[in-house]
């Protein structure tokens, strides 16, 4: 009985080793790294598009113009209420068909994620700008500064420390949300993982455990340092405020 148990245990270990081997069979590892690069690059481009646009929208949202503020508020709520998956499907499958144009999945993803990022950034920027103490703004006005000068020389420098941690946290959310790229035919890391599992389903039934585990590890290695950096910056900002 003991020998049987040992044999079964060894058989399980061999099976696990066999499943793990698919990660390094042929060019599978290189393909996974290429898929990760695709995910990271789309997230990076979306942030490059969304952050400047979001800063502009956030600055406009503090203006005393009820109509403009209402429009920008609706823009924010649209991207908060509608799931990102629905936005991707709308931009990739429905709008191109209705408009009679053909757009590749990467472009759709960058634009959709970029608009989502701009909406989230606008709220971060607005909240940080209005949190600047009134006496700081009044001091700028006493020096003869106009609206743009107050924004550039007083509000932004005073609030940027609060914007950065929240922006980094948003970046990690964007990176994790790229797992949806599979659904619009973009060859990201999840898509590559599924292709590897499909190709090895018969020979290695437990390949899914190892492939998904490895993908989890890749996302963790990318997002964890960003989360730690955001926490450190947030802690430093709180310490400065208490000085």
C-alpha positions in Angstrom: 0.0 0.0 0.0 2.8 2.4 0.9 4.6 1.5 -2.4 1.3 2.3 -4.3 1.0 5.6 -2.5 4.6 6.5 -3.4 4.0 5.5 -7.0 0.9 7.6 -7.3 2.6 10.6 -5.7 5.5 10.2 -8.2 3.1 9.9 -11.0 1.4 13.1 -10.0 4.7 14.9 -9.7 5.7 13.6 -13.2 2.4 14.8 -14.5 2.8 18.2 -13.1 6.3 18.4 -14.5 5.0 17.4 -17.9 2.3 20.1 -17.7 4.9 22.7 -16.7 7.1 21.7 -19.6 4.7 23.2 -22.1 5.8 26.6 -21.0 9.3 26.0 -22.4 8.4 23.7 -25.3 9.4 25.2 -28.7 8.9 28.9 -28.7 6.1 29.0 -26.2 8.0 31.0 -23.6 9.0 33.6 -26.2 5.4 33.8 -27.4 4.1 34.4 -23.9 6.7 37.2 -23.4 5.6 38.7 -26.7 2.0 38.5 -25.6 2.9 40.2 -22.3 4.7 42.9 -24.3 1.5 43.4 -26.4 -0.6 43.8 -23.2 1.9 46.2 -21.6 2.4 48.3 -24.8 -1.4 48.7 -25.3 -1.7 49.7 -21.6 1.2 52.2 -22.0 -0.2 53.7 -25.2 -3.7 54.0 -23.6 -2.1 55.9 -20.6 -0.1 58.2 -23.0 -3.4 59.0 -24.8 -5.6 59.2 -21.7 -3.5 61.0 -19.1 -3.0 64.3 -21.1 -6.7 64.3 -22.2 -7.8 63.5 -18.6 -5.7 66.3 -17.2 -7.3 68.8 -19.6 -10.8 67.5 -18.8 -10.1 67.6 -15.1 -8.9 71.2 -15.3 -12.1 72.1 -17.3 -14.3 70.5 -14.7 -13.3 73.1 -12.0 -14.5 76.0 -14.2 -17.7 77.7 -13.2 -19.6 76.7 -16.3 -22.6 74.5 -15.4 -23.2 73.3 -19.0 -19.6 72.3 -19.5 -19.3 70.6 -16.1 -22.5 68.7 -16.8 -21.3 67.4 -20.2 -17.9 66.3 -18.7 -19.7 64.7 -15.7 -21.8 62.7 -18.2 -18.6 61.7 -20.0 -17.1 60.4 -16.7 -20.2 58.5 -15.7 -20.5 56.9 -19.1 -17.2 55.2 -18.7 -17.8 54.4 -15.1 -21.2 52.8 -15.6 -20.6 51.0 -18.9 -18.4 47.9 -18.5 -15.1 48.1 -20.4 -16.0 44.8 -22.1 -19.1 46.4 -23.6 -17.1 49.4 -24.7 -14.6 47.1 -26.5 -17.4 45.2 -28.2 -19.1 48.4 -29.2 -15.9 49.9 -30.7 -14.7 46.7 -32.4 -17.8 44.9 -33.6 -20.6 47.4 -33.8 -19.4 50.9 -34.7 -17.0 49.7 -37.6 -19.9 47.7 -39.1 -22.3 50.6 -38.9 -19.8 53.2 -40.2 -18.4 50.8 -42.9 -14.8 51.0 -41.7 -12.3 48.3 -40.7 -10.2 49.0 -37.6 -7.7 46.6 -36.1 -8.1 45.3 -32.5 -4.9 47.1 -31.3 -6.2 50.5 -32.4 -9.6 49.9 -30.9 -8.1 48.8 -27.6 -5.8 51.9 -27.4 -8.6 54.3 -28.2 -11.2 52.6 -25.9 -8.8 52.2 -23.0 -7.4 55.7 -23.6 -10.9 57.3 -23.3 -11.6 55.2 -20.2 -8.3 56.4 -18.7 -9.1 60.0 -19.6 -12.4 59.8 -17.7 -10.8 58.3 -14.6 -7.9 60.7 -14.7 -10.2 63.7 -15.0 -11.8 62.8 -11.7 -8.4 62.3 -10.1 -7.3 65.7 -11.3 -10.5 67.5 -10.4 -10.4 66.1 -6.9 -6.7 67.0 -6.4 -7.2 70.5 -7.8 -10.2 71.4 -5.6 -8.3 70.1 -2.6 -5.8 72.9 -2.8 -6.3 75.1 0.3 -8.2 78.4 -0.5 -5.5 80.5 1.1 -3.0 79.3 -1.5 -5.4 80.3 -4.3 -6.1 83.6 -2.6 -2.4 84.3 -2.2 -2.0 83.8 -6.0 -4.9 86.1 -6.7 -3.3 88.7 -4.4 -0.2 88.5 -6.6 -2.3 89.3 -9.7 -2.4 85.8 -11.2 -5.1 85.0 -13.7 -7.0 81.7 -14.0 -4.4 79.8 -16.1 -1.6 81.2 -14.0 -3.3 80.0 -10.8 -3.8 76.6 -12.4 -0.2 76.2 -13.6 1.7 77.8 -10.7 -0.5 77.2 -7.7 -3.1 74.4 -8.1 -1.1 71.8 -10.1 2.2 72.1 -8.1 0.2 71.8 -4.8 -1.9 68.8 -6.0 0.5 66.8 -8.2 1.6 64.7 -5.2 -1.9 63.5 -4.7 -2.4 62.7 -8.4 0.6 60.5 -8.9 -0.3 57.6 -6.5 -3.9 57.4 -7.9 -2.6 57.5 -11.4 -0.2 54.6 -10.8 -3.0 52.6 -9.2 -5.1 53.3 -12.4 -2.2 52.1 -14.5 -2.3 48.7 -12.7 -6.0 48.5 -13.4 -5.5 49.2 -17.1 -2.8 46.5 -17.3 -5.1 43.9 -15.6 -8.0 44.9 -17.8 -5.9 44.1 -20.9 -6.9 40.5 -20.2 -10.1 41.4 -22.1 -8.1 41.8 -25.3 -8.7 38.2 -26.0 -12.3 39.0 -26.9 -11.4 41.4 -29.8 -8.8 39.1 -31.4 -5.6 40.8 -30.1 -2.8 38.4 -29.5 -2.0 39.3 -25.9 -0.6 37.1 -23.2 -4.0 35.5 -22.3 -4.6 34.7 -26.0 -1.2 33.0 -26.3 -1.8 31.1 -23.1 -5.1 29.7 -24.5 -3.4 28.7 -27.8 -0.8 26.8 -25.8 -3.4 25.0 -23.7 -5.4 24.1 -26.8 -2.4 22.7 -28.5 -1.4 20.6 -25.5 -4.8 19.6 -24.2 -4.4 15.9 -25.0 -0.8 15.4 -24.2 -0.8 17.5 -21.0 -4.3 17.8 -19.5 -3.0 19.8 -16.6 -1.3 22.4 -18.8 -4.0 24.9 -18.0 -2.9 25.0 -14.3 0.7 25.8 -15.3 -0.1 28.2 -18.1 -2.6 30.3 -16.1 -0.4 30.1 -13.1 2.5 31.5 -15.1 0.3 34.3 -16.6 -0.8 35.2 -13.0 2.8 35.4 -12.1 3.6 37.7 -15.0 0.7 40.0 -14.2 1.8 40.0 -10.5 5.4 40.9 -11.4 4.3 43.8 -13.6 1.6 45.2 -11.2 3.1 44.6 -7.8 6.0 47.0 -8.1 3.6 49.7 -9.3 1.3 49.1 -6.4 4.2 49.3 -3.9 5.4 52.6 -5.6 1.9 54.1 -5.3 1.7 53.2 -1.6 5.1 54.6 -0.9 4.3 57.9 -2.7 0.9 58.1 -0.9 2.6 57.6 2.4 5.2 60.2 1.6 2.6 62.7 0.6 0.7 62.1 3.9 4.0 62.6 5.9 4.6 65.9 4.0 1.1 67.1 4.8 1.6 66.5 8.6 5.0 68.3 8.7 
